[in-house]
Amino acid sequence: DAGVTQSPTHLIKTRGQQVTLRCSPKSGHDTVSWYQQALGQGPQFIFQYYEEEERQRGNFPDRFSGHQFPNYSSELNVNALLLGDSALYLCASRWGSGANVLTFGAGSRLTVL
Amino acid sequence: DQQVKQNSPSLSVQEGRISILNCDYTNSMFDYFLWYKKYPAEGPTFLISISSIKDKNEDGRFTVFLNKSAKHLSLHIVPSQPGDSAVYFCAASSNSGGSNYKLTFGKGTLLTVNP
């Protein structure tokens, strides 16, 4: 049973560029959340998708956007990249109607030069 | 404003001894608490959780204690093993279940268990 899978694993971008990160949730899960983990920090909530809609959003600017597809997979898009966007981006999934535990993927390491 | 605080960036213990990791929170609305551990190059892995209606939850070598009046929780690992060496994150939520569920994490504590 595959867990949460994310791609790409690593990527390097330059300031001002745009990036798209992808996530496939664990089998049976229908809710996807994205977290940003900067160096030396804990994961910080970006937003959550359920039934293809953004349900809740953390304190992130509009440069961060997302999408959830009918098969529950999700994308995170970041526009106009800044140096401070360099971080590990974690996708997490759960079954939306009750589970309190998030299952995390290994993350996508983004470096902005 | 950090709502979940792990004030010890690192902790070193000997194999076989007890490891105690601490976590404090400020948001009284938090009603569910979790511990995750993270190895390098891997995502956080769920370890153990506790609801605010309880003050203790045990799972094998791992026990979590919750003191609501002090807004404090701790994770005890007994006995500690070298494979327990990882970063441990404390996390909290204020809406168990439902479509608005999110976790607020602390900064983590790096546990090193020495053979």
Interface residues (C-beta under 8 A of the other chain):
Chain A: V4 T31 S33 Y35 G40 Q41 G42 P43 Q44 F45 Q48 Y50 E51 R55 Q56 G58 L90 A92 R94 G96 S97 G98 A99 N100 V101 L102 T103 F104 G105 A106 G107
Chain B: V4 Q6 Y32 L34 Y36 A41 E42 G43 P44 T45 F46 S49 F89 A91 S93 S96 G97 G98 S99 N100 Y101 K102 L103 T104 F105 G106 K107 G108
